[in-house]
Amino acid sequence: MSHPLFFRGITYFYPIGNTSAVRLTEHLPPEQHANILLLACGDPRHILYTVHTNEMNSNIESQKLDVTCCDVEAAVLARNAILFTLLADEGAPDRIDLIWNIFYHFVLDQESLSLLIAQCRKLLILAKDLESWNAGPYARFLTVCDKRTLAELHQFWSLYVATTDYTPDHRKRFQKRFLDGMKEINDNFADDLVLTSARSAGPLLPLAVEAIAKQFRNFWSTGITDDGLHNTNQATFVNPTFAFSMAREKFAVHYGVDPVAGFHLAEVFATSRSETPTVLVQKLVRAARGQFSQWCTSVIKLLRVTSMASSQLVVRMFAGDALMLCQAFFHRNSCGATATPISSSPWKASRIEFEENQYGEGASTSAPTMFNVINTSNISDHVGLLNLLVVTAPILSKSPSATLYTEALLSYSDTPSAVILERLCGDMQTISLLLGIVPSAFLTRCTTRSNVHETLLQTLNSSGMQYYEQVAWKAIGSDDLISFAPDQLGRLLFGVYLKMFSDENMARQLQNMSLSAVRAVQEQTLLHYTRRSFVQLLHHIKARVQTDWTRVMEKFDDEIMHDTSLILGSNFYQEMCCHFHLLDIVTFTSMEQSYIRNLRVKTDSAIFRDWDSIPTAVTVVLVVPRSKITAVESKLRLAGTPVLLCEIRNSSLWNMFAHISAAYGKLETTGTGRKKAATIAEEKEGDPASSPLIVFFSAPSSALMLSYNAIVGFRTRPSPRISLIEAIFTAPLEDSRHVHILAEPPSPLIARSAANLPRAPMARENRRAVSAQMNASCTEISSFLVRVDLTDPAGQASLAAGSTVKIEEMPTNGARLCIDKYTESIYFPLPVNTANTRVRVARKSMYVEVIAPLPLSMHVENEHSIAKRFFTVLDGAVPTSWNVHRVNLDRCPPFKPSGIQGASRWLIPHVSLMFSHRERAVREKQSPTVKDTFVDLKDSLHSLLLSAAGVQGPVRPVFALQNTSTQELFAVIFVADLRFDVGSHTVLADAWVAPGTTTIQDKLSKLDVLGVVAIKIDQDESEAWRYLLPLFVERCRSWAHRPSCEYLTYGTIPLYPDAGADPEKSPFCSCGVGIGTETFPQRFKSLAPYATRAAISPLFAVPYLEKVGMVPDGPTDQGRCKACGNQGGSLSVCGKCKRVRYCSKECQVKDWKVHKKNCIQ
């Protein structure tokens, strides 16, 4: 996608991650190899943690990890490469403490520095060229995507080594500049409570605040981490890996960096017993160092079994822009060529040319260019969510387990639901359908990943804190054609267009200014889209949607012509039309060759007189003298990162072009007229900064012919943070020294033709088309229409005989068309409301039209039947969950809340806050007329987890799910342990599940088990558990499914439609029964052969669908008794939560059944 070109002003260096490590393979079955793409990868904590959590005692072959790491900052990759190679060397286990110092400390002792420099010298020898690297000892697991990346890594390793040869004066200046940079940040935040790392404590965040803030201050004042066990007095040497970055030899480390942020700190505070902040700081540093040691040890073991022929772990590095790398992968997949026309990053002239031995057609070890895991960090905040989704969706594998992760840091003043719609520029399910990917939690209405700690952080009212939100996207399963009515699609796309460029809507900006001046300024400065961005979105949609695209664009253009809301709409119109043509969306009349030929005769434009023919679009190159950049550089830096653009204007026309490319260097031209060509000799790092800036962009040739006496300019886009600069540089259009008009762009920079974005193959014509029906305003899809042409004789006979046509529900997104005994399955791209589906029958023409409304929206309501929210699908022969992430229970730290003083202070609120505000209101009403099965299910989980924890009474580890409709025992659950799911900031029950068969009931009765908690469930909740239990079992599976697995035999998950009512039938397969029962509770050991291990966790509300977090309990009027409402007199406060009041003990006891669900100590 196209992103505006920003002036490179203030540049921050992010050598260490600021969020805790996650398991990258948490949605992949253990049998499936992981092809992972990390965009803005940062440090390798996610890789280390994934390797560690993938270790298990299992009969399944180890999961292979192939990880492509992309970061625009090559210094990040240079540091990561040092870490991985140190772990691969002999003796690595004995040097982990030194490796910690090298990777996390600003200042080093002599032993650590010597190890670092020695490693860099070794890497410099190996990295003199790609051939040398490939012949070296590390190439078996560590490589680069292209030669240019290796050269950039080599450059940083050279800089690190060069510090040892500094003269005393140079070394003194180097050290002073570094330490002054540290001191400046430390002084700036001396009085602030910096809590970024508190997120890593997850549900224990409220207990971590003081220690986390102290750790941050300690680190920035000393440059080291102090655990009280290691001698740090000798750390006096500047760590060069923090000293160099794109900002060159300048301290540019981001002010939020804290070494402990990337680790999991919940355990520290779960077991703390009133220690001082100083002691807690040492404990959390020990925890971080201990986890680092464990993760590194796992990597060391994996690397020792990795060979050139069979690599269990491969890390591939690419230094460059994330969006451009994704486009290059798409180009490689579509064209098969390793040399692409895509530049490596903004402000660079080099193209992406993948290494032939990895990405070539005949490569011996083929590198992935399609991925089943794509983690994008929070770059959507910087490049725009639509830009990111359009380039990542085409390279996401279509497997049900493949997942794309996006992250965002939102202002606490924002509403998550409003923000995600704003960033998507439209209705969620509609945009998802157009893109071909959808947030998994949007379909399931719940998530097993907790964001409770974010709402707790909000209550602290910390200045500058942001709300972190992760969204997991899945490819839409149906590969049917999607069709739209042209006029409806044209209006829909126009609505998306207006939202993408809402910064140009002055009425909106004035409204924002009246509400929040800060928000209005942010919208004007954080621009993400150009007209090319919108055209590339259409290019992506066109490959998925079947319609009359000529009519669509006519309707769109008509809307554009009548629009007066965007003040720059007409200025960017020519650029948009140019890219419509280049990407084969539409060619309007003014871009057609007949029009251009007639215009040439009328205008006799001087710039085209020597051309034998004039193409529809040309490239305009502007050579900007370096002195012009230097003259405004300081002013631009003060503005942060202002947007740059080009213009062509005269007294009557003003056309702007935001899709521009730029690089410092020398422009070399050959030929004349249409045969004129140009190349850019890019200025190299370390060369004197004297080369001009070469800027170029695509423009319609007709627009140039109409631009009499025009000038070409390079300027900033006006914004509230920078006063109007007329232009950085301008030149007359006919100025042959500074302006060049070319038929093709200069090489080797990014090409502008449609070949740059190969069209994804159109859907096969024999696939069934699904017609999307829009609402009246054409803002969202209201229903799907599918025409089923009956070709089967049995179906035709039944229809002709007048048989009733019915629609039955199927799992996931399906429906079954039934005509007497004839059935045919219909699949929709998204879930539909089968109960309200209508049919239109044409008995003579032998077809049936099925009109199915879409139930999904951003407004969540009470539901009776929720079973389909928990669907599991077979990916090949392997069960795959849609939204319940996998865990390795043996890597989840256990805890005993009943033995921890004050455990209820965090555990009760954490489990209770899985309910949204709406759900909590439903719980309090307890009305038989208000039915919400999700609330009932969460109530059962709430009881199970807190009873097993023993924080509100004795520990109760055995639970019986009893179906009140049949009075049958549906299932028995034995909780062996409670554990932290640290990667998802929650807790879970390490449990064993057995069907409630007569055999199990007999054995339970013989054991004389006391205190079995009976969880009574109705038929709807019983059906939900039937779907949920297989997910809880599958998510922690460490065994392989047998060829005779019941899932494969019956082709469905869960098993048996009546399993919720019949205790003799288990909804999950028997493959895991009795396996790994070493952890089964000893007192119930006789039941172990009948049980299967499961990981049972809370099901949290989705923050962008419902309001979540703390809410006041009861009336806000503290002068009333919560139970009876009486005023006056002496009111007693609840001793636990201190938030509600009662007039008597009787009222408190009466209200306890309701209040206990929300009582938070």
N, C-alpha and C positions, 0 to 999 in steps of 0.2 A: 504494500500500500504506500501511498504518497503521504509524507508528513512534511509540514512546513519546515523550511530551513531556518534554524535558529543561529544567531550569533553566539559563538562560544565564549561566554563571559566567565562567570564564577563556575569553576569545575570542582566537584567533590570527588574524593577517592573513597570507595567502599570496600576495603580489604577484608572486612569481617562482616558476616551477616547479622541482621538485627532482629531476626525471628528464630524461634527454636526449630531444630531439625525435624523434618518429616520423612516418613517412609514413602519413597517415590513409587513403590510397587504396590501400594495398599489397595488398589482396585484390580490388580492382575492375579489370576490363578497362579499358584506356585509352579505349574507345569509350563507356563507360557514365558518365553524369553522376553526380556524387557528391552525394547528399543526406546531410549529416553532422550528427549531434547530439553535442555535447560537453557532458557533464554534469560539474559541478565543473570547468569548463573551464580555470581558472587563466589564466596568460599565453598569448599567441597563438603560442608557438614552434612547435607542431604545424602550425598553419595556414601559417606562413611557410615551414617546411621542406617541407611538402607542395607548395606552389606551386613552390618551387625544384626539387624532385625530379620534378615533373610536366613540366618543360621538356624537350623532346626534339626532335631533328630527325626529323620523322615526316610521313607522308602521312595521319595520322589527325587528325581535328579535335580541337582542344584540349579537354581534359576540363573541364567546368564544375563549379565547386565552390560549393555552397550550404550554408553552415555556420551552424547554430544553436548559439549559445554560452549556456550556462546556468551561473550561479554565484550562490549565495545572498549572496555579498559583492559589492554593487554597486560598491564601490571598485575591485575587480579589473577590472570591465567599463569603468569610467570611464578607467582607465589604458590599457586595450587600445584604446578608441576614440581616445584621444589619439594613440597610435602609428599606427593605420591612417590617420587623417586627415592626420597629418604626412607620411606616405608618399605620400598622394594629392596633396599641394600641389606647386606648381611649385618647382623647385630642390631637391627632396627628396634627390637623389643627393649633393648637396654638403653636406647637413646630417646625414648618417648618423652621424657621430661625436657630434654634439650629441644626436641622438635616442638613441644608446646611453647617454649620460650621464643623460638624462631618465628612461630606463626602468630603468637598473640601478644608479645611484649614489644613496646615501643623502644625499650633499651635492653641491651643484652650484656651478659657476662662474657668473658673472653672465650670460654669453652664453646658456648652456643654460637658466638660470632665466627669462630674458627670453623665449626662444622658447616655453617651456612656458606662461607666463602669457599671452602673446599668443594662443597656440592656444586656451587655455581661454576667453578673452574672445570669440573668434570662435565657439566652440562654444556658449557661453551665449546668444548672439544667435540662433543657428540653432535652439536647443533650447527656445525659450520655449513651444512647443507642437508637437504632432505635425504639424500642417499646415505650420508653418514649416520643420520639419526636412525633410519630404518635398519641399518646394520648393527645398531647398538643394543645394549641389554634391556632398555626400557620400552622399545618399540612394540614389544609383545602385548603391552597393556596401555601404553600412553603414546598418542600420536596427534598429528594436526590435520585439519581438513584441507589446508592449502599451504604452499611454500611461504606466502607472505606472513602467515601467522607465526611460523617458526622463526622468521627473520625478526619479528617484533619481540618474541620471547627472548631471542638471543641478545637483542639490544638492552633489555632490562637486566638480564643476568650480567651483561658487560658493565652496566652502571653500578650494580651491587659490588662487583669485584674491584672496580676502579676506585671505590672509596678507600681501599687499603693503600693506595698509592698517592693519596692526597698529601700535599705539603702540609706542614704544621699549621700554616695560616689558613689554608683551604679547609682543613679538617675542623679548625676552630670556628670558621664562619659557617660551615655545614652544620656543626653541632648546635651552634647558637640559633641559627634559623629554625632548626627542628624543635629545639626546646622552647623557643619563643612561641612557635605555633601551638604547642601543647599548652603553654601557660595562658595564651590568649583565650583558648576555649575553656580552660579550667576557670579562669577569672570570670568569663561571661556567664557561666552557669553556677557560680559559687553559691548563689542564694536560691537557686531553683531546685525543685524536687524532680529530678530526671528519672522517669519510671519506664523508659522504653523496654528495659530488660525484664520488668515485672511481668510482662506477658508470658515469659517462659516459666513462670510459676503456675500458670493455668488457674485452676479453681482455688489455689492457695494464695492468689494475688494479694488479697487484703492483708495477709500476714507477712508479706514480703516487702512491703513498701519501704520501710525504714532501712532495712539492710541493703536493698537494691540501690537506693539513693546513695547510701554511704559507699558501696562498692564502686559506683560510677565516679564519685569524687576521688576515691583512693586511686583508681586506675589513672585518671587524667592528671593527678598531681605527681604520681610516681612513675607512670609508664609501665608498671608491672602488675601482676596479680599476686596477692599474698594469701597463702593458705595456712600460714603459721608453721609449716613443715619444711619449706625449702628456703635456703639462704639466698636472699636477693640483694645483699649489700654490694655484691661485685658487679651488678648490672649498671654499667656506666657508659657503654658504647651505643651509639645510635643504631637502631635496626634499619639497614638501608632498604628493606622491602617495604617499609612504610614511608620512605622518603621520596620515592620517585613514582610518577604517574603521568597521565596526560598533561597534568599541570607542570610537568618537568620537575626540576629540583626545587620543589616548593612543598611545604607542609600543607597538604590538601585533604587530609583524613577527615571524614565527616564527623561532625560534633556529637553524633549519637552513638558512635562506636563503643561497644563494651564487650570484652571477650566472653563473658558468661551468657550473653544474650542468645547464642546459638544452641544452648544446652537446655536440659529439662530440670527445673529447679523445684518441682512440686514436692518431691521426697524430702528435701531439706526442711521445709517448713511444716510438713505433715508430722514430723517426728520431733520438732523443736519443743523445748520445755523451758520457756521464759529465759532464753539466753540473751545476752546483750547484743546489740547490733554488731559490735566488733567480732564477737564469736560467730554470729550468724554469717557475716561476710566471709570469714575463713571457711566455714562449713560449705557455703555455696561455691566458693572457689575450689574446694576439695572435690565437691560433687562434679563440677564442670571438668576438672582435670581427670577425675576418675572415669567419667563417661568418654572423654577424649581418648584415654588409654584403652578402654574396652573397644571402642569403635576402631581405633588404629590396629589393635591386635587382630580383630576380625579381618581387616583389609590385608594385613601381613600374611595371615593364614591363607587367604584366597589367592594372593599373588604368588605364593609359593607353589600352588598347584596349577598356575597359569603358564601355558607354554605358547610358542608362536603358532602351533597348530590348533590348540584348543584354549581359548581365553574365556575364563569365567567372568572377568571384568575387563572392559575396554573403555578408556576415556579418550575422546577425540576433542580437540580444542580448536575454536575458531574465534579470532579477534576481529570483531566487526559489529555491524548493526544487526539487531535481531530481525527486524522486518525484512531487510534485504537478504539475510541468510534464508529465511523462509521462502521468499520469492525465488531464490536460486535453487532451492531444493525442488520446488514446483517445476521450475524450468528443466531441471535435470530429469525429473520423472516424466515430463511431457515430451522432451526432445531427445533425451538420451546422451546429450553432450555434457562433458565435464567443464568446458569453457562456457561461461554464461555472460550475458551482457549486463549483469547486475553489478553495481559498484559495491565495494566492501563496507563502506560507511559514508555518511555525509562528510563533505570536505575532503574526500579522498578521490584520487583518479584511478586507483587500481580496481580491476574487475575481480569478481569471485571466479576463480578457476580451481575446481576441486582436484585433489590429488588423484591422478589416474589410477594408481595401484589400489586405491580404496573405492573410488567411485566410477571407474571406467567399466565399460560393458564386460570386459574380460578379467576383471579384478579377481585375484585369488581369494581374498577375504573381503567380501562386499560390505561396504559401510551402509548403514540404513539411511534412507531418505524419506521413509514413511515411519511414523512413530506411534507407539501405543501409550506413551506417556509424554505429555508436553507440559512442562512447568514454566510459567512465564513471570514468576515473581510478581512484582507490582508495576511492571512496565506499562500496563494499561493506563496508569496515572500519568505517564509521560508521553505516550504515543497515541492514546485514544483507543477505547475498547473496540470500536468497529474496525479500525485499521488492523488491530491485532487479530481479531477473529477471522477477518477475510483472508489473511495470509497463513494462519495456522490451520483452519478447518480443512483445506485441501491436502495437508500432509499428515492429518490425523487418521490413523487406521480405522477402518469401518467395523472393527471387532466390538462387540458389546462391552468388553472390558476396557477398551481404549479410553483414556480420559485426558482432557485438556483442563489445566488449572489456571485460573486468573485470580489475581489478588488486587485489593484496593485498600488504600488508606483514606478513610472518609472523615470529614469534620464531624464532631459530635453534634453539631447543630443540624446536620443533614439527616433526613429520614432514609434508611437504606433502600426501601422500596422505591422512593422517588428518585434516588440517585442512580440505581441500576437502570430504570426506565429512561432517565435522562441520558445516560451514557450509551444505551442501546439505540436511542433516537426513535423509539417506537414501542409498540406493544410487544411484550416478551415472547409470547408464543408465535406471533406473526413474524417478528424478526428472526426468531429461532428457525422457523420453517424455511425462510428465505436463505438463511445461512447454512442450514443442514446440520446444525448442532443446537443442543438445548441443555440448560442447567438441569442436572439430574434431580436436585432437590426440589425444583419447580414441579416436577411430575410426581414425586413421592410425598411432598408436603412435610417432610421431616428430614433430619440429618443426624448422623451419629457423631459428627464433629461438633464440639462445643465452642460457643462464643460467649459463654456466660461471663468469663473473666473480663471481656471487653465492656460489658455493661457495668461490671463492678468497678472497672477503671474509670468509667464515666462518672460514677458517684463521688469519686475523689476530686472532681473538678480541677484536674491538673491543667495548668495553662499550656496550650500548644499540643496537647495529646490528641491522637487521632484514633478512629475506630477502624480496626482491621477486619476485613471480610474476604473470605476465600469462596470462590464459586467453581464447582467442578462441572465441566461440560462434557456431554456425550454426543456422538454422532447419531443423528436420527436414523432409526433402523430401516424404515421402509425405503426401498429404492424405486418406488413408483414415480412416474412423472407427476409433477405438480402443475396444474393449469390455473390461470386467472383470467377473468374478463379484462380485456385490455384497458378500458377506461378506469376500472376499479384499481388495477395495478398502477396505472399512471398517476392517479390521485394519491395512492398509498406512497409511492416513491417521492412524490412532491412533498408530502408530509415529512418523510425522513430527511429530505434535502433541507427543509426549513429548520429542522432541529439540529442537523449537523452544523449549520451556519447561523445558529441563533445569536452568536456574538455580534452579528451584523444587524440584528433587530433592535433598533434604538428604543422602541417602546418597551421591549422586554428589559433592556439594560436600565432604563429609567425606573422601571418597577423594582428591579433588583436593588438599585441604588437606594430606593426608599426603604427597602427592607433590611439591607445589609450592604454598606459601602464596601466592606472588605470582600464580600462574595462577588460583587459587581466587578471589582478590580481583578479578582482571580479569573473570572470568566473571560475578561479581555486579554489577559496575559497568557493563560494556559490554553492556547489554541492547538488543535490536533489535526484539523482537516483542511485539505485543499480541494479544488474542484476535481482534480485527478483522483483523490480519495473516493469521492462519490462515484466517479465513473468506474473505478475498479470494483467498488461494491456492486454496481450494476453488471459488470463483467462476470462476477462470481454468480450473481443471481440468474443471469441469462443462461448459464450452463445448467441450471436446475429447473427452470420454469419454462413451460410450454405455453406460448401465447402469440398473438400477433404483435411482435415487438415494434414494428413500424407504427402501428396505431398507439401502442403504449407511449412511445416517445413523442408522437404528435400531441397526445393529451398532456404529457408532462411539459412539453414546450409551450403549450397554450397556457398552462398554469403559471409558468415562469414569466411569460410575457405580460400577464395581468397582475403579477405580484408587485406590491409596493412596500412590503415589510422589510426587505433586506436592502440596506442602503448601498451595498457594494455589489448587489446582484448583477446589474448591467455591466459593471467594470470587469467582472470575471466571466461574463457570458462567452466571450470569444475563446477563452482558454478552455472552458467546459466543452464547447462544441468541437474544438480541436481534438480533445481526448475522446469524445464520443466517436469520432472518426477513426482515430488511431487504434482504439480497442474494439473496433467493429461493433459498436452498439447501434449507431445510426449515422448517416451522412446527410446533414441538412442541405438545403438548396445552395446556401452560400459556400458550401464546401465541395460541391460537385464540380467536376472538370469542365462541363459546358459553361457554367457560371464563371469559372476562373478564366477561361479563354476569352469570353466576351469582356470581362473586366479588364483583362490585359490590354485589349485593343482600346478601350475607353480611357484608361489611365496612363498608359505608357510609362509605368513605374520605372524609374532609373535603376533601382536595385536589381531588377530582373531583365534588363535589356540584353545582357549577354547570355541569357539562359535559352536553350533550345526548346525547353518545355518547363512548365512550372508545376511542381507537385502540390497536392492539396494542403499539406502541412510542411513547414520548414523549421529548421533550427536557427535560432538567433543567438549568437555568441557575443558577449560583451567582455572586453578586456579592461578590467578596472585597475588603474595604477595603484601600487602599494601605498603611495603617499596619501591617496584619498582615504584608504582604510585607516592608516595611522592617524590621520587628522581627527577622526571621530571615535577612535578606539576607546579612549577613556570614558567618553560619554556613553558609549554602548555598553561598556562593562558595568557602569553604574546602574544601567537599566536591567541587569541580570541576563536574560536570554531573549532579547527582542527578536521578533519574526522578521525575516528578510524576504523581499520579493522584487520582481522586475516590473517595469511598466513601459508601455509605448503610448505616447500621447502627443497631441497637437492641440490647437485651439478649440477643436470641436469633439475630439475623441480622447478617451482615457481608458485604455485596456490594461488590466493588471494580470500578472502571471505569478502564481505562488508555487507551482511545481517547478522548482529550479534546481540545478546542480551547480556545484562550485568546488574549485580546487586551486590552490596556489601553485603556479608553475608558468612555463613558457608555452605559448600557443604557436605551433608550427603549421603553416598552410601550404598546400600545393594545388595547382590547377586554377581554373577560372569558371565562372558561370555555374551551371548545375554540377559540373565535375569538380568543383572546388571541394577539397577535403582538409581536415585539420586533425592534428594530434596534440595531446597535452604531455609535455615533459614535466612531471610533477616535482615540485620542490621537496627535497629529501630532508629528513630529520637531521638537524645539526647544520644545515646550509644557512648562510646569511639570509635573514628575512627580508628579501628585496624583490622577490618575484611578484608579478601582478596576480590579481585574483581573476581566474577565468570562470565566468558565470554564463550559463546557457539554459535555454528553455525552448519548448515547442510552441509554435504559433501558426494560425491559419495564414496561408499566403494571401488570401483575399483581404484579410485585415491589414496586412502590410501595404498592399497596393492602394488601400483607401486612406492610409496614414500620410497625408501630404505634409511636408516640412515637419515631420515628427522627430521626437527625440526618444532614445532608449535610455532608461534609467534603472539604477540599482539603489534600493532604498529600504528603510525600515517601515514596517506596518505601524501606523500610529496607535498608541495605547496609552492608558492612564499613567503608566510608569515611565514613559519617555515622551519628551516634548517633540513636536512635529519636526522631523528632519526632511526638508524638501526632497533631497536625494543625496546619497553618498557619492554618486557619480552619474553624470549624464553625458551622452554623446549623440550627435545627429545620426539618424538612421543611415545616412549615406557616408558616414565617417568610416572609410575603409581601414583605418589604423586600429580603431577600437571596436568596430562593429563588423561582424561577419555573418552573412546569411548563407546557410549550408542546406543541402538537400538531406544530409544525414548528420547526426550529432558527432562531435569530435570523439575519436577513440582515445583511450580505452574506456571512457566513462559509459554510464548506463544508456542503453539504447531506448528509443521512444516508441518503437513500432509495436504492433500487436504481438509480434513474435516474442516480445519480452514477457508476455503473459499468455502462454498457450491455453487455448480453450479446453476445459475439462470435457471429456467425451460426453456428448448428449446421450440421454437415456435411450435405450433401444426402443424402437417403434412398437414392438409387440408387448411392451409392458403396459399395464393398466394405468390410465390417467386418473388422478385424484384432483377434482376441481375444488379450489378454495373459494368459499362464498364469503364476501365481506359484509360488514355492518353498513348502515346507511351513510355514515361519515367516511367510510373507507379508511378507517384507522386500525381495524383489527379483524381477524378472521372469526366468523361466527359459526361456520359449519363446513363440513366436507361433503361433497357429492361424488359418488362413485357409480358409474354405469357398468352393470354386469350383463354382458351379452351371453346368453345361454347357448352353448354349442353342444352340450352333452344331450343325447337323445332322451335320457331319463328325466333330466331337468325340463327339457322342452315339453315332454309329454305331460308332466305334472302341471306345468304352467298353463298349457292349452286346456287341460281338464278343469281348470278353475280352482286348483288347490290354493289354500291360504299361504300367503308369503309372510314369513316371520323372520325376525332378527334376534339371534341369541348372542349373549356375551361370551367373549373369549378372553384368555389371559392377555396381558399387556395391551397392545393397541389394536386388537382384532375384534371382528364380529363374524358371526356365522349366518349366512343366508340359508334359510330352510324353506323348501317347497315340498311338502309332503315328506317323502323319505330322501329326497335329494338335498344335499348340503354343499355349500361352497364357502370357503373361507375368504374373508376380505380383510386386508390390512391397511391401516391408516398411518400417516406419518407421526401423528400425535394421538394421545388417548381421546376417546370420544364418549359421549353420554349415550350408551347403547339403549338405555331404558326409554329415552325420548327420541330414538331414531324413527324416521318416517320412510316410507317406500312409495315409489311411483311405479306401477306395473304396466308394461306394454305387452299384453298376451299375444297379440298378432305379430308384433315385430320381435318378439322373443327377447326382451331385455327387462331388467329391473334397475331402477335408480334408487340408490340408498342415500338418504340425506341424514347425516349424523352431526348433531351439534357438539361443539367443543365445551367441555365442562371447566377447563382450566382458566384461571384468571388470577390477577393479583389480589383478589378479594377472597379470603378463605372463609368458608362457612362450615357449619356442623354437618357431619357425614355419618350415615348409618353403616354403609358398606365401605370398608377401607382396605380390603384384602388385596386389591390390585395395586395398592401403593407399594407393596413389598414383593414385587415380582422378581423371580430368578429365571434366567434364560440359559439354555445350553449353547455354549460357544464351541462348536464342534461337538466333542463328547465331554466337555468340562463345564460344570455349572458356574455361572457368573452372576454376581449380584449387580444390580443397577446402581445402588446408592449406599449400601452398607459396607463400609471399608473393612479390609482384612487386618487381622492382628496376629502377631506371634505371641501367644499367651506366655510362653516361657521367657520372653524378653520384656514383658510388662511387669514392673516392680510391684510386688505384693505389699499390702499394708493391713494393719489390724486396727481399725478405728475404735473398736471397743476398748482397746488398751491405751489409747492416746487421749490425754486430757485435752478437752476443748475441740475434739474432732468434729463435734456437731456444729461448731461455729462455721465451718466451711462445707462440710458434706451435705448437711440438710439443705442449705440454700442452693448448692450446686445441683442436687437432684431435683429439687422443687422447681428450679428455674428452667426445666425442660418445657414447662407449660408456658404458652403465650399469655398475654393479658386476656385475650378472649377466652382461652381455655380455663383460666383461673376463675373467670366470672361464671362459666358454665358449671364448674365444680361446686362453687358456692351455692348456686341455685338449687342443685340436687332435685330438679324437677323431672318427673317421669315424662313430661311432654317435650323436654329439651334433651334430645338424644344426640350424643357425639361419641362414636365408638373410639375415636382417637383419644379422647379424654379418658374413657374407661381403660383403654390399653395402657396409657401413661400412668394412670392411677395404680394399676397392677404392677407395673415396673417400679413405681415409686415405693410401694409397699415391699416388694421383693428386695430391692437394694438397701433400703433403710433397715428392714428387719434383719437381713443378713449382716449388716454392719453393727447392729446392736447399739446404736447411738440413742435410741429412745426406749431402751429396755434390754432384755437378754438377747444374745445372739440367736437367731432362728435360721438355720441353714437349709431346712427342707420345706419345700413348697409343693402344693398340689393345686393344679388348675382344674377347677370343677365346673363343668357345664351345667348351669342352672336349668337349661331347657330340657336336658335329658337326665340330670342328676348323676351323670357319669364322670369318672375321673379321667380327664383328657390327657394329662401328662404330669410327671413328677420331676421336680428340679432340685438337685443337690448342689449347693454352693460350697465349693472347696475353699475359695479365697476371694477377696476383693483385691483388685489390682488397679494401678494407674495406667491408663492409656495415654501416655505422656505426649505422644505425637499429635493427638487430637484433643488434648487438654480436658480429659474427662476420666471417669472411672468405669470399671466394668466388673461383672461377676464372672469369675472363672468357675463355670458350672458344668454339671453333667445332667443330661436330659434323658428321660426314659418315658416311653408311652405308658399310659395308665392301664396297662393290661391286668388281667386277673392274677397273673403270675407275680407282677410287681406288687400288687396290693396284698397278696398273701405273704410275700416276704417282708413287706413293711410291717404287717401285723405281727409277724413272728419276732421281729426285732423290738417290738414294743416301743416304737419311736414316739416320744412325747414332743409336743410343741410343733407339730406339722402345721404350717401356715396354709390355711385353705383360701385360695384366691378364687372367688366366685366370678364366673364370666358367663355372659349371655351368649346367644347363638352368633350374633354379629362379631363379638370379640373373640369367640372361639374360632371363627373362620379366619380372623386376622392372625391369631396365634398359629393357625395351621400354615399360613404363608411365612410368618416371621421366624418360627423355630428352624426351618431349614436354612434360613439366612444366618442365624446365630451360630448354627453348626458349621456351615460352609466357611464362614469368615475366619475361623481359627483352625481350619483343617490342616493337618500335617501328614495326612495319609492320602494314598491315591485311590480314586474310585475304581472298583473292579469292572472288568468287561461285562459282568452280569448285573451291574448296578441297576436298581429299580428305576432310577431316573431315565436311564437309556431304554430299559425294557418298555416302560409306559410312555416315554417321551414327554413327561410333564413334571414340573416342580411347582408346588408340593404334590405328594402322592395322594390318591384316593379322595374324591370329592367329599366323602362323608367322614373323613378322618377326625374332624372336629367334634363329631357326635359319637363316633365308634372308637372306644379306647383300644380295641384290638388292632387297629390300623394306624401305623405311624405315618406322619406326613413327611418324614425325612427318610433317606435310604439307610440301609443296614451296613454300608461299607465301613463306617467308623465305629460301629458298636464294639465296646470292650477294648478299644485300642488306646494305649498310653494311659492306662488307669492308675499309674503310680501316684498321680495327684488326687485320686478319688478319696473322699473322706474315709478314714480308716474304720470308723464305727459302722459304716454302711457297706463295707467291702463286698459283702455277698451279693450286692446289687450291681457291682461294677460290670459284670459281663453283659448287662442288659442296657447300659447307658452309653451315650455319646457325648463327647466334650463340646461345650458351647461357650460362646462369649456374649454375655447378656449386658447390654448397656442402655443408658437413657436414650430416648428419641427426642431430640431437641426441635423446637419450632424453628422455622427458617426466618432469619432476621429481615430479609427483604420481602417476605410475604406477610408476616405478622409482627406486631409490636411485642418485643420481648424485654426481659429485665425486671428490675425491682419495681413494684407498684405498691402504693399504700394499701393496707388491709383495712377494709371497713370504712365507715364514714370519716370524712376529713374533720368533722367536728369532734374534737377531743373531749368535749363537755358532755357527751352522751355515752350511755352504756351500749356496747356493741350488740348485746343480746336482746335487750328489751327496749332500748332507745330512750330510757328515762334520763332526764337532765337533773343537774343539781346534786347535792349531797356529796358524800365522799366516794370517789371512784378509784378503784385499785387498778394498777397497770399490770398487764401480763408479765410475769416474771421472766419469761424467756425472750420474747421479741421486743418488749418495752414499747409496743406500738399501738396496742388497743387497750381499752379500759372497760371495767365491769363494775356494776353497783353492788354485786354480791357474789359469794362463792357459787351459789346455785346458778346464777346467770353464766358464770364462767364455765361450769361443768356442762351446762346445757349447750353452750356454743362451741365446746371443744371439738365435737365431731366435724364441724365446718372449719373452725379456725386452725386445727392442727395441720391441715394441708398447706397452710400458708404461714404458719408460725415459724419464724426464723430467729434462732438465738444469736 
